[in-house]
Amino acid sequence: MHEYHIIERAVKEVLEKAKESGKTKINKVVLSAGERSGLEEGMIKLHFELIAEGTPAEGAEISVSYVPADRSSSLVVDLVE
């Protein structure tokens, strides 16, 4: 279940970034994961959607890309729109 906690932290970061920029609704979130993180795109999206229910991130389009392991070993929030 460590994946859930990683994604939960990412959702919290997304919500913090949105609040800092005055957004009340999040339409798009771009994430990047390390190639060796063990995080699969479908799992990221499923957990993100579940965790984001009832928040400004609910229903946001989620895009996930993979980066070389030396750039990230986990999940990084790249963009919040």
N, CA and C atoms as an extended XYZ file, in Angstrom:
243
Properties=species:S:1:pos:R:3:atomname:S:1:resname:S:1:resid:I:1 pbc="F F F"
N         0.797       -1.208        0.000 N   MET     1
C         0.000        0.000        0.000 CA  MET     1
C         0.837        1.268        0.000 C   MET     1
N         2.149        1.155       -0.111 N   HIS     2
C         2.953        2.380       -0.110 CA  HIS     2
C         2.592        3.274       -1.281 C   HIS     2
N         2.058        2.682       -2.357 N   GLU     3
C         1.660        3.471       -3.512 CA  GLU     3
C         0.562        4.469       -3.142 C   GLU     3
N        -0.386        4.005       -2.345 N   TYR     4
C        -1.494        4.872       -1.934 CA  TYR     4
C        -0.957        6.116       -1.229 C   TYR     4
N        -0.020        5.928       -0.334 N   HIS     5
C         0.517        7.052        0.437 CA  HIS     5
C         1.322        8.010       -0.444 C   HIS     5
N         2.022        7.480       -1.425 N   ILE     6
C         2.760        8.330       -2.369 CA  ILE     6
C         1.779        9.197       -3.156 C   ILE     6
N         0.707        8.584       -3.629 N   ILE     7
C        -0.280        9.307       -4.419 CA  ILE     7
C        -1.064       10.277       -3.527 C   ILE     7
N        -1.326        9.878       -2.307 N   GLU     8
C        -2.001       10.772       -1.362 CA  GLU     8
C        -1.176       12.047       -1.146 C   GLU     8
N         0.137       11.905       -1.013 N   ARG     9
C         1.012       13.085       -0.870 CA  ARG     9
C         0.939       13.961       -2.109 C   ARG     9
N         0.890       13.341       -3.299 N   ALA    10
C         0.804       14.108       -4.540 CA  ALA    10
C        -0.507       14.882       -4.607 C   ALA    10
N        -1.604       14.265       -4.211 N   VAL    11
C        -2.898       14.959       -4.213 CA  VAL    11
C        -2.844       16.149       -3.256 C   VAL    11
N        -2.279       15.960       -2.082 N   LYS    12
C        -2.139       17.070       -1.122 CA  LYS    12
C        -1.319       18.204       -1.725 C   LYS    12
N        -0.244       17.857       -2.429 N   GLU    13
C         0.585       18.883       -3.072 CA  GLU    13
C        -0.206       19.613       -4.159 C   GLU    13
N        -0.975       18.877       -4.944 N   VAL    14
C        -1.811       19.482       -5.985 CA  VAL    14
C        -2.782       20.478       -5.353 C   VAL    14
N        -3.431       20.075       -4.273 N   LEU    15
C        -4.399       20.949       -3.605 CA  LEU    15
C        -3.724       22.186       -3.019 C   LEU    15
N        -2.519       22.016       -2.468 N   GLU    16
C        -1.771       23.160       -1.938 CA  GLU    16
C        -1.395       24.137       -3.040 C   GLU    16
N        -0.915       23.606       -4.181 N   LYS    17
C        -0.544       24.478       -5.304 CA  LYS    17
C        -1.757       25.231       -5.827 C   LYS    17
N        -2.895       24.547       -5.909 N   ALA    18
C        -4.113       25.197       -6.388 CA  ALA    18
C        -4.538       26.303       -5.428 C   ALA    18
N        -4.483       26.028       -4.143 N   LYS    19
C        -4.868       27.028       -3.142 CA  LYS    19
C        -3.960       28.247       -3.203 C   LYS    19
N        -2.642       28.003       -3.342 N   GLU    20
C        -1.671       29.099       -3.429 CA  GLU    20
C        -1.920       30.001       -4.624 C   GLU    20
N        -2.408       29.409       -5.716 N   SER    21
C        -2.642       30.203       -6.923 CA  SER    21
C        -4.102       30.675       -7.039 C   SER    21
N        -4.907       30.416       -6.014 N   GLY    22
C        -6.283       30.901       -6.005 CA  GLY    22
C        -7.262       30.096       -6.831 C   GLY    22
N        -6.881       28.893       -7.228 N   LYS    23
C        -7.783       28.059       -8.023 CA  LYS    23
C        -8.839       27.409       -7.126 C   LYS    23
N       -10.074       27.426       -7.592 N   THR    24
C       -11.141       26.750       -6.866 CA  THR    24
C       -11.534       25.441       -7.537 C   THR    24
N       -11.096       25.247       -8.772 N   LYS    25
C       -11.346       24.016       -9.520 CA  LYS    25
C       -10.079       23.648      -10.278 C   LYS    25
N        -9.696       22.399      -10.199 N   ILE    26
C        -8.508       21.906      -10.901 CA  ILE    26
C        -8.993       21.084      -12.089 C   ILE    26
N        -8.556       21.463      -13.272 N   ASN    27
C        -8.986       20.773      -14.487 CA  ASN    27
C        -7.975       19.759      -14.994 C   ASN    27
N        -6.697       20.011      -14.734 N   LYS    28
C        -5.656       19.133      -15.265 CA  LYS    28
C        -4.504       19.051      -14.284 C   LYS    28
N        -3.970       17.834      -14.145 N   VAL    29
C        -2.804       17.594      -13.308 CA  VAL    29
C        -1.812       16.780      -14.130 C   VAL    29
N        -0.568       17.249      -14.185 N   VAL    30
C         0.488       16.527      -14.882 CA  VAL    30
C         1.474       16.018      -13.835 C   VAL    30
N         1.696       14.721      -13.856 N   LEU    31
C         2.590       14.068      -12.903 CA  LEU    31
C         3.709       13.360      -13.645 C   LEU    31
N         4.846       13.227      -12.999 N   SER    32
C         5.903       12.390      -13.552 CA  SER    32
C         6.355       11.418      -12.478 C   SER    32
N         6.650       10.204      -12.915 N   ALA    33
C         7.076        9.148      -12.004 CA  ALA    33
C         8.408        8.596      -12.495 C   ALA    33
N         9.245        8.220      -11.561 N   GLY    34
C        10.511        7.590      -11.917 CA  GLY    34
C        10.258        6.236      -12.560 C   GLY    34
N        11.064        5.911      -13.548 N   GLU    35
C        10.889        4.637      -14.263 CA  GLU    35
C        10.921        3.436      -13.323 C   GLU    35
N        11.669        3.539      -12.251 N   ARG    36
C        11.803        2.413      -11.315 CA  ARG    36
C        10.971        2.598      -10.056 C   ARG    36
N        10.020        3.495      -10.098 N   SER    37
C         9.210        3.776       -8.913 CA  SER    37
C         8.226        2.653       -8.595 C   SER    37
N         7.901        1.847       -9.596 N   GLY    38
C         6.915        0.795       -9.406 CA  GLY    38
C         5.483        1.302       -9.489 C   GLY    38
N         5.329        2.567       -9.843 N   LEU    39
C         3.995        3.163       -9.938 CA  LEU    39
C         3.476        3.016      -11.363 C   LEU    39
N         2.345        2.336      -11.508 N   GLU    40
C         1.746        2.144      -12.823 CA  GLU    40
C         0.710        3.232      -13.080 C   GLU    40
N         0.624        3.675      -14.323 N   GLU    41
C        -0.263        4.783      -14.673 CA  GLU    41
C        -1.708        4.536      -14.246 C   GLU    41
N        -2.240        3.364      -14.527 N   GLY    42
C        -3.627        3.067      -14.169 CA  GLY    42
C        -3.856        3.138      -12.668 C   GLY    42
N        -2.896        2.639      -11.901 N   MET    43
C        -3.004        2.668      -10.453 CA  MET    43
C        -2.923        4.097       -9.935 C   MET    43
N        -2.032        4.894      -10.511 N   ILE    44
C        -1.903        6.300      -10.116 CA  ILE    44
C        -3.238        7.005      -10.328 C   ILE    44
N        -3.809        6.834      -11.514 N   LYS    45
C        -5.066        7.509      -11.837 CA  LYS    45
C        -6.202        7.043      -10.932 C   LYS    45
N        -6.307        5.751      -10.694 N   LEU    46
C        -7.374        5.217       -9.847 CA  LEU    46
C        -7.279        5.776       -8.431 C   LEU    46
N        -6.098        5.685       -7.830 N   HIS    47
C        -5.929        6.188       -6.464 CA  HIS    47
C        -6.112        7.699       -6.410 C   HIS    47
N        -5.603        8.410       -7.412 N   PHE    48
C        -5.767        9.870       -7.438 CA  PHE    48
C        -7.244       10.225       -7.433 C   PHE    48
N        -8.009        9.568       -8.292 N   GLU    49
C        -9.445        9.857       -8.383 CA  GLU    49
C       -10.156        9.574       -7.064 C   GLU    49
N        -9.815        8.477       -6.415 N   LEU    50
C       -10.448        8.125       -5.137 CA  LEU    50
C       -10.096        9.138       -4.046 C   LEU    50
N        -8.826        9.498       -3.970 N   ILE    51
C        -8.367       10.427       -2.938 CA  ILE    51
C        -8.919       11.829       -3.185 C   ILE    51
N        -9.060       12.211       -4.447 N   ALA    52
C        -9.490       13.567       -4.801 CA  ALA    52
C       -10.995       13.784       -4.696 C   ALA    52
N       -11.769       12.731       -4.452 N   GLU    53
C       -13.227       12.887       -4.347 CA  GLU    53
C       -13.584       13.952       -3.315 C   GLU    53
N       -14.475       14.864       -3.711 N   GLY    54
C       -14.933       15.906       -2.811 CA  GLY    54
C       -13.985       17.087       -2.666 C   GLY    54
N       -12.927       17.117       -3.477 N   THR    55
C       -11.959       18.219       -3.432 CA  THR    55
C       -11.996       18.962       -4.770 C   THR    55
N       -11.324       20.110       -4.863 N   PRO    56
C       -11.263       20.818       -6.147 CA  PRO    56
C       -10.581       19.998       -7.265 C   PRO    56
N        -9.885       18.924       -6.896 N   ALA    57
C        -9.214       18.093       -7.902 CA  ALA    57
C       -10.108       16.975       -8.437 C   ALA    57
N       -11.296       16.834       -7.876 N   GLU    58
C       -12.198       15.784       -8.344 CA  GLU    58
C       -12.535       16.002       -9.815 C   GLU    58
N       -12.395       14.960      -10.612 N   GLY    59
C       -12.708       15.021      -12.031 CA  GLY    59
C       -11.611       15.602      -12.910 C   GLY    59
N       -10.485       15.965      -12.326 N   ALA    60
C        -9.391       16.543      -13.120 CA  ALA    60
C        -8.818       15.508      -14.080 C   ALA    60
N        -8.399       15.982      -15.239 N   GLU    61
C        -7.671       15.144      -16.188 CA  GLU    61
C        -6.292       14.884      -15.588 C   GLU    61
N        -5.868       13.634      -15.581 N   ILE    62
C        -4.583       13.274      -14.993 CA  ILE    62
C        -3.684       12.720      -16.081 C   ILE    62
N        -2.522       13.331      -16.223 N   SER    63
C        -1.542       12.892      -17.204 CA  SER    63
C        -0.296       12.424      -16.458 C   SER    63
N         0.212       11.250      -16.835 N   VAL    64
C         1.392       10.690      -16.174 CA  VAL    64
C         2.461       10.408      -17.213 C   VAL    64
N         3.671       10.869      -16.933 N   SER    65
C         4.808       10.529      -17.791 CA  SER    65
C         5.875        9.880      -16.915 C   SER    65
N         6.764        9.190      -17.551 N   TYR    66
C         7.840        8.511      -16.823 CA  TYR    66
C         9.171        9.147      -17.178 C   TYR    66
N         9.996        9.327      -16.157 N   VAL    67
C        11.303        9.957      -16.322 CA  VAL    67
C        12.374        8.970      -15.877 C   VAL    67
N        13.608        9.167      -16.357 N   PRO    68
C        14.693        8.273      -15.929 CA  PRO    68
C        14.782        8.227      -14.403 C   PRO    68
N        15.149        7.080      -13.898 N   ALA    69
C        15.190        6.864      -12.453 CA  ALA    69
C        16.094        7.855      -11.734 C   ALA    69
N        17.105        8.363      -12.393 N   ASP    70
C        18.014        9.301      -11.722 CA  ASP    70
C        17.380       10.679      -11.530 C   ASP    70
N        16.277       10.965      -12.216 N   ARG    71
C        15.585       12.254      -12.057 CA  ARG    71
C        14.512       12.199      -10.977 C   ARG    71
N        13.939       11.032      -10.767 N   SER    72
C        12.904       10.907       -9.750 CA  SER    72
C        12.730        9.438       -9.385 C   SER    72
N        12.628        9.171       -8.102 N   SER    73
C        12.387        7.811       -7.658 CA  SER    73
C        10.952        7.643       -7.170 C   SER    73
N        10.176        8.710       -7.289 N   SER    74
C         8.818        8.672       -6.778 CA  SER    74
C         7.888        9.388       -7.744 C   SER    74
N         6.937       10.134       -7.212 N   LEU    75
C         5.937       10.827       -8.012 CA  LEU    75
C         6.085       12.318       -7.799 C   LEU    75
N         6.142       13.074       -8.904 N   VAL    76
C         6.357       14.513       -8.845 CA  VAL    76
C         5.190       15.227       -9.525 C   VAL    76
N         4.705       16.287       -8.898 N   VAL    77
C         3.647       17.110       -9.484 CA  VAL    77
C         4.323       18.152      -10.367 C   VAL    77
N         4.086       18.086      -11.665 N   ASP    78
C         4.704       19.003      -12.613 CA  ASP    78
C         3.827       20.209      -12.944 C   ASP    78
N         2.496       20.016      -12.976 N   LEU    79
C         1.609       21.085      -13.418 CA  LEU    79
C         0.223       20.888      -12.806 C   LEU    79
N        -0.373       22.009      -12.398 N   VAL    80
C        -1.749       22.029      -11.908 CA  VAL    80
C        -2.461       23.145      -12.645 C   VAL    80
N        -3.502       22.819      -13.386 N   GLU    81
C        -4.274       23.828      -14.130 CA  GLU    81
C        -5.709       23.825      -13.670 C   GLU    81
